[in-house]
Amino acid sequence: MKTKNLLILFFIAMLLLAGYVYFFVYHKSHIDTFTAKPDFEIEAVELFRQFTENEVTANDMYLGTLLRVEGIVLSVDESDGEVVAIRLDVDDILDAVVCEPDPIYKREIPAINPGDRVVVQGVCTGFLNDVIINRCVVIELKN
């Protein structure tokens, strides 16, 4: 009988935990990357330099924060006519700051060409040979 009661309590606890995760973690609202005030404003070259010099310190400072990054467009990657990534030049042939557009604002991305100077804003998610910024929006296009 005790085992049956323990199993029932365990099952109820798991249901409560699953409910908590579903409502408070899975459905957590995200900040609007277009209208929110950035935590940091930085040049793409400087951001990349900080990550290459000391990734741990840069992660502590920038990981999960809202960044406004200015730089020169190296390339615009598209798939099926939609922009999937904007790569900002960091004075390194193989590396870049990669800005992946926010799905909400994907259609509002202006026509960007390599060589254009842009200001983008998004959430820094780390460093994988490139600095990755997710949920990016183009704040300003400086031709």
C-alpha positions as CSV (number, residue, x, y, z in Angstrom):
1,M,0.0,0.0,0.0
2,K,2.9,2.4,0.8
3,T,4.4,1.8,-2.6
4,K,1.2,2.6,-4.3
5,N,0.8,5.9,-2.4
6,L,4.4,6.8,-3.2
7,L,3.9,6.1,-6.9
8,I,0.7,8.2,-6.9
9,L,2.6,11.1,-5.2
10,F,5.5,10.7,-7.6
11,F,3.1,10.8,-10.6
12,I,1.3,13.9,-9.2
13,A,4.7,15.6,-8.6
14,M,5.7,14.9,-12.2
15,L,2.5,16.3,-13.5
16,L,3.0,19.5,-11.5
17,L,6.6,19.8,-12.7
18,A,5.5,19.2,-16.3
19,G,2.8,21.9,-15.9
20,Y,5.3,24.3,-14.5
21,V,7.7,23.8,-17.3
22,Y,5.0,24.1,-19.9
23,F,3.5,27.3,-18.6
24,F,6.5,29.2,-17.2
25,V,9.4,28.0,-19.3
26,Y,8.1,26.9,-22.6
27,H,5.6,29.8,-23.0
28,K,8.0,32.4,-21.6
29,S,7.6,35.6,-23.5
30,H,10.6,36.9,-25.4
31,I,11.6,40.5,-25.5
32,D,10.9,42.5,-28.6
33,T,14.3,42.8,-30.1
34,F,13.3,45.8,-32.3
35,T,11.9,48.0,-29.5
36,A,13.9,46.9,-26.5
37,K,16.8,49.0,-25.2
38,P,20.1,47.1,-25.9
39,D,22.3,46.0,-23.0
40,F,25.5,46.8,-25.1
41,E,26.3,48.7,-28.2
42,I,29.5,47.5,-30.0
43,E,31.2,47.3,-33.3
44,A,31.2,43.8,-35.0
45,V,35.1,43.8,-35.2
46,E,35.4,44.6,-31.5
47,L,32.8,42.0,-30.5
48,F,34.6,39.3,-32.4
49,R,38.0,40.4,-31.0
50,Q,36.7,40.1,-27.5
51,F,35.4,36.5,-28.1
52,T,38.7,35.4,-29.8
53,E,40.9,36.9,-27.1
54,N,39.0,35.5,-24.1
55,E,35.9,33.5,-24.9
56,V,35.0,32.8,-21.2
57,T,35.1,36.5,-20.3
58,A,33.1,37.5,-23.4
59,N,30.5,34.8,-22.7
60,D,30.1,36.1,-19.1
61,M,29.6,39.6,-20.4
62,Y,27.5,39.1,-23.6
63,L,25.8,35.7,-23.5
64,G,22.1,36.0,-23.4
65,T,22.2,39.8,-23.6
66,L,20.6,42.1,-26.2
67,L,23.3,43.6,-28.4
68,R,23.3,46.4,-30.9
69,V,26.0,45.7,-33.3
70,E,27.3,47.9,-36.1
71,G,29.3,46.6,-39.0
72,I,29.9,46.1,-42.7
73,V,27.9,43.4,-44.4
74,L,30.1,40.6,-45.7
75,S,27.3,38.5,-47.2
76,V,23.5,38.0,-47.0
77,D,22.6,34.3,-46.9
78,E,19.1,33.5,-48.4
79,S,17.0,30.4,-48.7
80,D,13.8,30.4,-50.8
81,G,14.0,34.2,-51.2
82,E,14.1,34.8,-47.4
83,V,17.1,36.1,-45.5
84,V,18.4,33.5,-43.1
85,A,21.6,35.2,-42.0
86,I,23.5,38.5,-42.3
87,R,27.2,38.0,-41.9
88,L,29.1,41.1,-40.7
89,D,32.8,41.5,-41.5
90,V,35.3,41.1,-38.7
91,D,38.6,41.5,-40.7
92,D,39.0,37.8,-40.9
93,I,38.5,35.8,-44.1
94,L,36.8,32.8,-42.5
95,D,34.9,34.3,-39.6
96,A,32.1,36.8,-39.0
97,V,29.4,38.0,-36.7
98,V,26.4,36.0,-37.9
99,C,23.0,37.6,-37.4
100,E,20.0,35.3,-37.7
101,P,16.8,37.3,-38.3
102,D,13.9,37.3,-35.9
103,P,11.0,35.5,-37.6
104,I,8.6,38.3,-36.6
105,Y,10.6,40.9,-38.5
106,K,11.9,38.7,-41.3
107,R,9.8,40.4,-44.0
108,E,10.8,43.9,-42.9
109,I,14.5,43.4,-43.6
110,P,15.5,46.0,-46.2
111,A,17.5,45.2,-49.3
112,I,21.0,44.7,-48.0
113,N,24.0,44.2,-50.1
114,P,27.6,43.3,-49.3
115,G,29.6,46.4,-48.4
116,D,26.6,48.2,-46.8
117,R,27.0,49.4,-43.2
118,V,24.2,48.2,-40.9
119,V,23.2,48.4,-37.3
120,V,21.5,45.2,-36.1
121,Q,20.1,44.2,-32.8
122,G,19.6,40.7,-31.3
123,V,20.4,38.3,-28.6
124,C,24.0,36.9,-28.3
125,T,23.9,33.1,-28.1
126,G,27.6,32.4,-28.2
127,F,30.7,31.8,-30.2
128,L,31.3,28.9,-32.7
129,N,34.1,30.3,-34.8
130,D,31.6,33.1,-35.5
131,V,29.8,35.2,-33.0
132,I,26.1,34.1,-33.2
133,I,23.4,36.6,-32.7
134,N,19.8,35.3,-32.8
135,R,16.5,37.1,-33.3
136,C,18.2,39.9,-35.2
137,V,16.5,43.0,-36.5
138,V,18.0,45.6,-38.8
139,I,17.8,48.9,-36.9
140,E,19.5,51.1,-39.5
141,L,21.0,50.7,-42.9
142,K,23.8,53.2,-43.6
143,N,24.8,53.1,-47.3
